[in-house]
């Protein structure tokens, strides 16, 4: 028998960096990426900064006739007042949480990287900052030889690591920070979500300082429980907005390329 042909690898084409691109990443689903990203989009819009939003590969979509719709993309688009349609904001999607690319006989063949980067280019051309919500994590395989970290590298993205404020999530947050640093990516911040001072343990209170020390990052931003936060209809809690403001101000003060 002849040798098995080598796997052809897709390579995203480099994108010339113009605006800042900030990607919100977590190790687990449900950590609050949409909440933090949509709050940041709202703040940028209120400051009249042109903001673009995107979910390159959306997982957990619902099917509407012949198209897939991401509820998270709808929320981001609402708070950013994005002029693009959802097909541009979220060009690839799945109804489940399976990797878009799997190397087996029954596996998925991967996403169209050229289409994703074309949509990204459309959004970045009018934006000062592009906010990207990453579904599935940095190491999710999306095409032959390409994971989502590779895609973010091509976009010139910086990363906000989003995790739980609980000390139980320390290891997950640290592993994500380590993964970011092992690739050609930089960290734009760490956001610890759903902080409740009335329920936090002494370990929870020390968690930000531990992450700052051992992760060698800036002190994480604490995101409080949004008691008046709502997805349907979309509404942002004022406490969430005030918590995220300093992080967004840091992005604007740093400027753009």
SEZA-149481 format. One record per residue: x, z, y of N, C-alpha, C in turn; residue number from 0; residue in three letters. Coordinates in steps of 0.02 Angstrom, whole numbers, plus 50000, padded with zeros to 5 digits. Each point is the difference from the previous one (the first is absolute). Layout:
N
SITE  n_east   n_up  n_north  ca_east  ca_up  ca_north  c_east   c_up  c_north    i   aa
SITE       X      Z        Y        X      Z         Y       X      Z        Y  NUM  ALA
...
***
This chain:
257
SITE  n_east   n_up  n_north  ca_east  ca_up  ca_north  c_east   c_up  c_north    i   aa
SITE   50042  50000    49940    49958  50000     50060   50044  50000    50063    0  UNK
SITE   49977  49962    50050    50038  49998     50062   49992  50064    50040    1  UNK
SITE   50045  50011    50045    49996  50059     50042   49942  49994    50048    2  UNK
SITE   49971  50057    50017    49943  50001     50046   50024  49984    50070    3  UNK
SITE   49967  49952    50034    50022  49982     50068   49996  50061    50046    4  UNK
SITE   50047  50002    50046    50001  50056     50047   49940  49997    50046    5  UNK
SITE   49978  50058    50022    49940  50005     50042   50016  49975    50070    6  UNK
SITE   49959  49955    50025    50009  49976     50068   49977  50053    50049    7  UNK
SITE   50042  50015    50048    49986  50053     50048   49977  49971    50066    8  UNK
SITE   49944  50026    50024    49977  49982     50067   50039  50041    50051    9  UNK
SITE   50019  49968    50054    50035  50035     50053   49963  49992    50066   10  UNK
SITE   49976  50055    50029    49969  49993     50066   50050  49972    50050   11  UNK
SITE   49979  49954    50042    50043  49973     50051   50006  50050    50058   12  UNK
SITE   50060  50008    50027    50009  50048     50055   49955  49984    50060   13  UNK
SITE   49976  50053    50032    49959  49992     50060   50041  50025    50059   14  UNK
SITE   50003  49961    50053    50037  50021     50059   49964  50059    50032   15  UNK
SITE   50037  50054    50009    49969  50062     50024   49989  49996    50075   16  UNK
SITE   49938  50013    50022    49984  50002     50070   49967  50066    50018   17  UNK
SITE   49938  50014    49978    49971  50066     50013   50027  50050    49950   18  UNK
SITE   49985  50062    50012    50014  50051     49949   49947  49996    49947   19  UNK
SITE   50020  50009    49938    49954  50002     49944   50006  50068    49967   20  UNK
SITE   49946  50037    49996    49999  50067     49972   49956  49999    49938   21  UNK
SITE   50028  50018    49943    49963  50001     49937   49986  50071    49979   22  UNK
SITE   49938  50014    49981    49979  50066     49978   49999  50000    49923   23  UNK
SITE   50041  50044    49971    50013  49999     49928   49991  50070    49971   24  UNK
SITE   49973  50004    49940    49996  50064     49965   50014  49989    49926   25  UNK
SITE   50015  50054    49965    50014  49996     49928   49936  49997    49960   26  UNK
SITE   49945  50027    50027    49936  50002     49965   49945  49973    50044   27  UNK
SITE   49947  49973    49971    49942  49980     50040   49963  50060    50026   28  UNK
SITE   49963  49991    50054    49959  50054     50027   50036  50051    50041   29  UNK
SITE   50061  49984    50022    50039  50048     50040   49984  49995    50074   30  UNK
SITE   49962  49950    50021    49979  49996     50070   50035  49946    50040   31  UNK
SITE   50026  49949    49967    50033  49945     50037   49952  49966    50049   32  UNK
SITE   49939  49987    49977    49951  49966     50044   49984  50043    50060   33  UNK
SITE   49992  50066    49989    49985  50045     50055   50055  50000    50052   34  UNK
SITE   50063  50007    49979    50056  50003     50047   50009  49932    50034   35  UNK
SITE   49997  49946    49962    50011  49933     50029   49945  49982    50049   36  UNK
SITE   49938  50014    49983    49944  49982     50044   50001  50043    50063   37  UNK
SITE   50022  50063    49994    50007  50043     50060   50055  49972    50045   38  UNK
SITE   50055  49979    49970    50054  49970     50040   49977  49936    50034   39  UNK
SITE   49961  49960    49965    49973  49938     50029   49955  50016    50059   40  UNK
SITE   49958  50051    49994    49955  50020     50054   50040  50021    50061   41  UNK
SITE   50053  50039    49990    50040  50024     50056   50035  49942    50035   42  UNK
SITE   50028  49954    49961    50034  49942     50029   49951  49957    50041   43  UNK
SITE   49941  49991    49972    49949  49960     50035   49981  50033    50066   44  UNK
SITE   49992  50067    49999    49982  50035     50061   50055  49995    50052   45  UNK
SITE   50062  49992    49978    50057  49992     50046   50012  49927    50018   46  UNK
SITE   49955  49958    49980    50002  49928     50016   50062  49966    49970   47  UNK
SITE   50025  50027    49945    50054  49967     49964   49969  49954    49947   48  UNK
SITE   50021  49938    49998    49973  49953     49952   50020  50023    49930   49  UNK
SITE   49950  50018    49960    50013  50027     49933   49969  49955    49947   50  UNK
SITE   50039  49984    49949    49975  49964     49943   49997  50045    49940   51  UNK
SITE   49955  49986    49954    49994  50040     49939   49997  49954    49939   52  UNK
SITE   50024  50026    49944    50003  49958     49940   50005  50043    49938   53  UNK
SITE   49967  49977    49946    50011  50026     49933   50019  49940    49957   54  UNK
SITE   50063  49987    49988    50021  49938     49967   49967  49990    49932   55  UNK
SITE   50000  50052    49958    49967  49996     49935   49954  50060    49994   56  UNK
SITE   49935  49989    50006    49951  50054     49999   49976  50012    49929   57  UNK
SITE   50002  50062    49979    49975  50020     49934   49932  50035    50009   58  UNK
SITE   49960  50000    49947    49935  50033     50003   49951  49966    50046   59  UNK
SITE   50003  49933    50003    49953  49962     50042   49931  49996    49967   60  UNK
SITE   49950  49988    50041    49934  49986     49973   49989  49924    50004   61  UNK
SITE   49960  49976    49954    49987  49928     49998   49936  49984    50038   62  UNK
SITE   50005  49954    50047    49942  49975     50037   49996  49925    49990   63  UNK
SITE   49954  49980    49956    49993  49929     49982   50068  49973    49976   64  UNK
SITE   50030  49954    50037    50061  49968     49976   50064  50031    50029   65  UNK
SITE   49994  50055    50036    50059  50028     50031   50007  50074    49985   66  UNK
SITE   50062  50025    50007    50014  50071     49991   50008  50032    50069   67  UNK
SITE   49970  50058    50009    50003  50034     50065   50030  50070    49990   68  UNK
SITE   50049  50016    50041    50031  50066     49999   49967  50046    50050   69  UNK
SITE   49970  50055    49977    49971  50049     50047   50052  50027    50049   70  UNK
SITE   50062  50010    49976    50052  50026     50044   50017  49949    50055   71  UNK
SITE   50000  49936    49983    50013  49948     50050   49945  49999    50052   72  UNK
SITE   49939  50012    49980    49944  50002     50048   50010  50057    50050   73  UNK
SITE   50022  50058    49975    50011  50058     50044   50057  49986    50049   74  UNK
SITE   50055  49973    49975    50057  49984     50043   49980  49949    50054   75  UNK
SITE   49965  49948    49979    49979  49947     50046   49955  50029    50055   76  UNK
SITE   49956  50046    49981    49954  50031     50049   50039  50038    50053   77  UNK
SITE   50045  50044    49979    50034  50043     50048   50053  49963    50041   78  UNK
SITE   50025  49944    49973    50048  49960     50038   49965  49948    50043   79  UNK
SITE   49934  49991    49989    49963  49945     50031   50037  49934    49989   80  UNK
SITE   50018  49989    49937    50040  49942     49982   49960  49936    50006   81  UNK
SITE   50028  49948    50031    49964  49937     50007   50002  49958    49936   82  UNK
SITE   50047  50014    49955    50006  49961     49939   49943  50017    49951   83  UNK
SITE   49984  49953    49956    49950  50014     49949   50032  50039    49943   84  UNK
SITE   49958  50027    49956    50025  50042     49946   50044  49961    49951   85  UNK
SITE   49988  49936    49993    50041  49959     49955   50072  49996    50025   86  UNK
SITE   50010  50005    50065    50068  50001     50028   50030  50070    49997   87  UNK
SITE   49960  50050    50015    50024  50069     49998   50017  50022    49929   88  UNK
SITE   49962  49976    49952    50011  50019     49930   49998  49936    49957   89  UNK
SITE   50055  49962    49998    49999  49934     49968   49999  50001    49924   90  UNK
SITE   50019  50055    49969    50000  50005     49927   49965  50064    49979   91  UNK
SITE   49962  49997    49946    49963  50060     49980   49984  50002    49926   92  UNK
SITE   49985  50059    49976    49978  50011     49931   49944  50052    50001   93  UNK
SITE   49955  49995    49951    49946  50049     49995   50024  50064    49967   94  UNK
SITE   50056  49996    49962    50027  50058     49966   50066  50021    50034   95  UNK
SITE   50037  50045    49968    50064  50023     50027   50059  49975    49959   96  UNK
SITE   49989  49948    49961    50054  49973     49957   50051  49961    50042   97  UNK
SITE   50063  49999    49979    50050  49960     50036   49980  49927    50003   98  UNK
SITE   50009  49967    50057    49983  49929     50005   50042  49956    49955   99  UNK
SITE   50060  50025    49982    50043  49961     49955   50020  50043    49940  100  UNK
SITE   49990  49972    49940    50021  50035     49939   50033  49950    49954  101  UNK
SITE   50057  50018    49974    50038  49955     49958   49979  50007    49927  102  UNK
SITE   49943  49972    49982    49976  49999     49932   49953  49941    49991  103  UNK
SITE   49980  49987    49939    49959  49941     49987   49933  50002    50036  104  UNK
SITE   49973  50061    50011    49935  50006     50032   50006  50023    50073  105  UNK
SITE   50061  50002    50024    50011  50028     50067   49979  49954    50056  106  UNK
SITE   49992  50029    50058    49983  49961     50060   50062  49963    50024  107  UNK
SITE   49990  49944    50031    50056  49957     50021   50030  50018    50067  108  UNK
SITE   49972  50048    50035    50028  50019     50064   49961  49971    50059  109  UNK
SITE   50018  50022    50059    49966  49978     50060   50037  49941    50031  110  UNK
SITE   49967  49968    50048    50030  49944     50037   50038  50029    50059  111  UNK
SITE   50066  50005    49994    50040  50031     50052   50000  49959    50065  112  UNK
SITE   50000  49935    49993    49998  49957     50059   49937  50012    50041  113  UNK
SITE   49943  50009    49966    49937  50013     50035   50002  50067    50036  114  UNK
SITE   50027  50051    49966    50005  50066     50030   50043  49998    50063  115  UNK
SITE   50058  49968    49995    50046  49997     50057   49972  49956    50056  116  UNK
SITE   49961  49951    49982    49968  49959     50051   49948  50041    50039  117  UNK
SITE   49961  50040    49965    49952  50045     50034   50035  50051    50043  118  UNK
SITE   50055  50027    49973    50039  50048     50039   50027  49968    50064  119  UNK
SITE   50024  49938    49995    50026  49964     50058   49945  49991    50052  120  UNK
SITE   49939  49983    49978    49944  49992     50046   49987  50064    50038  121  UNK
SITE   50002  50057    49965    49986  50065     50031   50056  50020    50047  122  UNK
SITE   50062  49991    49979    50057  50025     50039   50010  49960    50064  123  UNK
SITE   49978  49938    50001    50010  49959     50059   49964  50027    50061  124  UNK
SITE   49945  50037    49990    49963  50025     50058   50009  50075    50008  125  UNK
SITE   50043  50032    49959    50003  50073     49997   50064  50028    50029  126  UNK
SITE   49994  50059    50027    50059  50040     50019   50023  50042    49941  127  UNK
SITE   49951  50026    49963    50013  50039     49940   49951  49977    49946  128  UNK
SITE   50026  49989    49939    49958  49984     49943   50000  50060    49953  129  UNK
SITE   49941  50024    49984    49993  50057     49954   49978  49974    49932  130  UNK
SITE   50038  50018    49949    49986  49976     49932   49984  50059    49955  131  UNK
SITE   49944  49997    49967    49984  50049     49949   50019  49971    49932  132  UNK
SITE   50042  50036    49964    50024  49976     49935   49962  50033    49944  133  UNK
SITE   49961  49960    49963    49966  50025     49941   50046  49995    49939  134  UNK
SITE   50001  50052    49959    50035  49996     49937   50073  50022    50001  135  UNK
SITE   50028  50014    50058    50068  50026     50003   50054  49947    50006  136  UNK
SITE   50060  50023    50015    50056  49956     50014   50022  49958    49941  137  UNK
SITE   49995  50028    49940    50027  49966     49941   49949  49959    49962  138  UNK
SITE   49940  49991    50029    49949  49960     49966   50024  49927    49995  139  UNK
SITE   50004  49972    49939    50021  49930     49993   49945  49953    50021  140  UNK
SITE   50017  49953    50045    49949  49956     50028   50012  49926    49984  141  UNK
SITE   50061  49984    49978    50018  49931     49982   50063  50004    49958  142  UNK
SITE   50019  49947    49965    50061  50003     49960   50061  50021    50041  143  UNK
SITE   50029  50057    49982    50060  50024     50035   49987  50031    50067  144  UNK
SITE   49937  50011    50019    49984  50026     50067   49954  50059    49994  145  UNK
SITE   50019  50056    50031    49954  50056     50007   49982  50008    50074  146  UNK
SITE   49958  50049    50015    49977  50006     50069   50055  50023    50048  147  UNK
SITE   50049  50037    49974    50056  50018     50043   50038  49938    50023  148  UNK
SITE   50007  49951    49955    50032  49937     50018   49961  49964    50055  149  UNK
SITE   49934  50001    49994    49958  49969     50050   50009  50033    50068  150  UNK
SITE   50002  50066    50001    50010  50036     50064   50069  49986    50029  151  UNK
SITE   50050  49992    49957    50067  49982     50024   49997  49933    50037  152  UNK
SITE   49964  49951    49972    49996  49935     50032   49962  50003    50066  153  UNK
SITE   49955  50048    50006    49962  50008     50061   50038  50041    50053  154  UNK
SITE   50057  50027    49980    50037  50043     50046   49964  50065    50016  155  UNK
SITE   49962  50025    49952    49956  50057     50012   50037  50067    49998  156  UNK
SITE   49977  50046    50040    50018  50070     49994   49944  50036    49963  157  UNK
SITE   50015  50057    49972    49952  50033     49955   49980  50069    50026  158  UNK
SITE   49936  50013    50000    49973  50068     50008   49979  50024    49931  159  UNK
SITE   50031  50052    49976    49983  50029     49935   49941  50048    50011  160  UNK
SITE   49945  49988    49965    49940  50041     50006   49992  50040    49935  161  UNK
SITE   49990  50065    50007    49990  50042     49942   49956  50059    50017  162  UNK
SITE   49986  50040    49950    49960  50060     50010   50042  50053    50035  163  UNK
SITE   49966  50043    50039    50035  50055     50033   50015  50057    49952  164  UNK
SITE   49972  49997    49940    50011  50053     49951   50071  49999    49975  165  UNK
SITE   50029  50059    49990    50068  50004     49972   50003  49970    49930  166  UNK
SITE   49943  49996    49966    49999  49969     49933   50020  49927    50002  167  UNK
SITE   49993  49969    50058    50015  49928     50007   50072  49988    50023  168  UNK
SITE   50040  50053    50006    50069  49993     50025   50039  49948    49960  169  UNK
SITE   49997  50004    49934    50040  49955     49959   49978  49927    50009  170  UNK
SITE   49935  49988    50005    49975  49931     50009   50024  49972    50067  171  UNK
SITE   49996  50040    50052    50022  49977     50066   50075  49986    50000  172  UNK
SITE   50038  50045    49969    50073  49991     49997   50020  49938    49961  173  UNK
SITE   49965  49987    49945    50015  49940     49961   49986  49937    50039  174  UNK
SITE   49946  50000    50040    49984  49942     50041   50053  49990    50054  175  UNK
SITE   50021  50054    50032    50054  49996     50050   50063  49971    49969  176  UNK
SITE   50017  50025    49940    50060  49976     49966   49994  49925    49983  177  UNK
SITE   49941  49979    49980    49989  49929     49984   50008  49957    50063  178  UNK
SITE   49972  50023    50056    50007  49963     50063   50074  49992    50018  179  UNK
SITE   50037  50054    49995    50071  49999     50020   50043  49959    49952  180  UNK
SITE   49977  49992    49938    50039  49961     49952   49992  49925    50011  181  UNK
SITE   49951  49980    50040    49989  49930     50017   50022  49988    50072  182  UNK
SITE   49995  49939    50021    50020  49983     50069   49943  50014    50048  183  UNK
SITE   49978  50063    50001    49944  50021     50041   50018  50064    50037  184  UNK
SITE   49970  50010    50057    50011  50061     50038   49935  50039    50006  185  UNK
SITE   50006  50065    50013    49942  50044     50004   49980  50010    50073  186  UNK
SITE   49938  49984    50015    49973  50009     50067   49964  50067    50008  187  UNK
SITE   49992  50036    49945    49967  50065     50004   49975  50022    49932  188  UNK
SITE   49982  50063    49996    49968  50029     49941   49937  50035    50025  189  UNK
SITE   49943  49985    49971    49936  50030     50020   49972  50039    49941  190  UNK
SITE   49990  50065    50010    49972  50042     49947   49927  50013    50017  191  UNK
SITE   49956  49976    49957    49929  49996     50015   49960  50060    49976  192  UNK
SITE   49942  50010    50032    49951  50051     49982   50028  50071    50004  193  UNK
SITE   50035  50014    50054    50026  50067     50011   49943  50045    50026  194  UNK
SITE   49990  50056    49966    49949  50049     50019   50033  50068    50007  195  UNK
SITE   50013  50024    50062    50035  50063     50009   49963  50060    49971  196  UNK
SITE   49934  49993    49991    49962  50056     49972   50009  50006    49924  197  UNK
SITE   50023  49947    49968    50008  50001     49927   50072  49991    49978  198  UNK
SITE   50045  49984    50046    50069  49986     49982   50035  50063    49975  199  UNK
SITE   50038  49992    49946    50041  50055     49974   50066  50003    50039  200  UNK
SITE   50039  50052    49988    50065  50005     50033   50045  49942    49980  201  UNK
SITE   49994  49977    49937    50039  49942     49978   49978  49937    50036  202  UNK
SITE   49935  49992    50010    49974  49942     50037   50028  50000    50071  203  UNK
SITE   50004  50058    50031    50024  50005     50069   50074  49981    50005  204  UNK
SITE   50039  50014    49947    50071  49984     49999   50014  49927    49980  205  UNK
SITE   49950  49967    49971    50009  49934     49972   50030  49949    50049  206  UNK
SITE   49976  49997    50064    50030  49952     50046   50075  50012    50012  207  UNK
SITE   50019  50063    50005    50071  50015     50011   50042  49982    49940  208  UNK
SITE   49973  50010    49940    50037  49980     49939   50010  49925    49999  209  UNK
SITE   49947  49963    50016    50005  49926     49999   50050  49976    50052  210  UNK
SITE   49998  50031    50060    50048  49982     50053   50072  50013    49976  211  UNK
SITE   50011  50057    49969    50067  50020     49979   50026  49958    49942  212  UNK
SITE   49962  49997    49946    50024  49967     49940   49989  49924    50001  213  UNK
SITE   49952  49977    50039    49988  49928     50005   50041  49968    50055  214  UNK
SITE   50032  50042    50042    50039  49976     50057   49959  49952    50043  215  UNK
SITE   49941  50024    50019    49955  49962     50043   49979  50045    50058  216  UNK
SITE   49968  49971    50050    49972  50040     50054   49945  50045    49972  217  UNK
SITE   49987  50054    50036    49948  50046     49979   49934  49962    49991  218  UNK
SITE   49968  50007    49941    49939  49962     49988   49944  50016    50049  219  UNK
SITE   49957  49951    50011    49940  50009     50041   49945  50030    49957  220  UNK
SITE   49971  50054    50023    49947  50033     49962   49932  49972    50023  221  UNK
SITE   49963  49973    49952    49935  49970     50014   49946  50048    49977  222  UNK
SITE   49960  50028    50045    49950  50050     49981   49941  49969    49962  223  UNK
SITE   49963  50043    49968    49938  49979     49968   49953  49974    50054  224  UNK
SITE   49976  49939    49991    49955  49971     50050   49928  50020    49986  225  UNK
SITE   49979  50056    50027    49933  50025     49985   49945  49955    50027  226  UNK
SITE   50015  49962    50052    49951  49953     50029   50019  49928    49985  227  UNK
SITE   50044  49991    49952    50022  49933     49981   49948  49967    49955  228  UNK
SITE   49987  49936    50011    49951  49964     49960   50023  49928    49988  229  UNK
SITE   49988  49975    49940    50017  49931     49984   49940  49954    50010  230  UNK
SITE   49941  50025    49985    49939  49959     50006   49945  50043    50031  231  UNK
SITE   49988  49992    50066    50032  49953     50046   50070  50024    50019  232  UNK
SITE   50045  49954    50019    50068  50019     50017   50003  50045    50062  233  UNK
SITE   50031  50058    49992    50008  50046     50056   50062  50042    49988  234  UNK
SITE   50041  50007    50052    50062  50038     49995   49992  50069    50033  235  UNK
SITE   50024  50050    49965    50000  50068     50025   50051  50007    50057  236  UNK
SITE   49982  50034    50053    50046  50008     50057   50064  50035    49980  237  UNK
SITE   49996  50048    49954    50060  50035     49977   50049  49953    49965  238  UNK
SITE   49972  49951    49964    50043  49950     49967   50036  49959    50053  239  UNK
SITE   49964  49979    50051    50029  49959     50053   50057  50038    50035  240  UNK
SITE   49988  50062    50018    50051  50040     50034   50062  50011    49956  241  UNK
SITE   49990  50006    49935    50057  50011     49955   50043  49938    49992  242  UNK
SITE   49969  49941    50001    50037  49938     49988   50032  49973    50065  243  UNK
SITE   49974  50020    50057    50024  49975     50065   50076  50004    50008  244  UNK
SITE   50033  50057    49987    50072  50004     50010   50039  49949    49958  245  UNK
SITE   49979  49988    49938    50033  49952     49958   49994  49930    50029  246  UNK
SITE   49940  49982    50023    49989  49934     50030   50040  49993    50064  247  UNK
SITE   50003  50052    50040    50038  49998     50063   50074  49987    49986  248  UNK
SITE   50025  50028    49945    50069  49988     49981   50013  49927    49984  249  UNK
SITE   49952  49967    49967    50008  49928     49985   50002  49960    50065  250  UNK
SITE   49955  50016    50047    49996  49962     50062   50062  50012    50043  251  UNK
SITE   50024  50062    50001    50059  50016     50041   50063  49967    49974  252  UNK
SITE   50001  49989    49934    50059  49967     49970   50002  49927    50017  253  UNK
SITE   49943  49972    50016    49997  49930     50019   49995  49954    49941  254  UNK
SITE   50002  49935    50014    49996  49949     49949   50059  49953    50006  255  UNK
SITE   50011  49962    49946    50055  49951     50001   49979  49938    50038  256  UNK
***
